[in-house]
Amino acid sequence: MQKLIKTLTGVLALSVALVLVSCSSAPSAEELQALSDLKAEVASMEKTTADKQKELANLEKMLAEQNGKLQQCQSDQEAVKKALGGQ
């Protein structure tokens, strides 16, 4: 019996919640403006993210170039050492 009462109480609470949630059939002007503002913010953030990804790619490219130059310098240094008799 108590289980039935708990179940009926739960169903009643869920029904009331659904009725309260579905009272409005259209968004208000404030909600539409908030949505528009959020969409603009999302677009701005996506652009910033894309810009930062391009910047990261450029920095990684520069780092790879610098690492290549460093390896070439180390290779040249080893060649000079060998030419000088391994000092």
C-alpha angles and dihedrals in degrees: 000000000000090000090054091050091050091049093049091047090052092049091048092050091049091049092051091048091051092050092049093048094049097051095105119061098185134036118254124243090255091053091049091049091048089050091049091049091049092049090052091049091050091050090050092049092048090052091048090049092050091048092050091048090053090048090050091050090051092049091049089051091050090048091052090050091050091048089051091051091048092051090049091051091049090049091049090048091053090049091052091049091052091047090052092052102270099295 
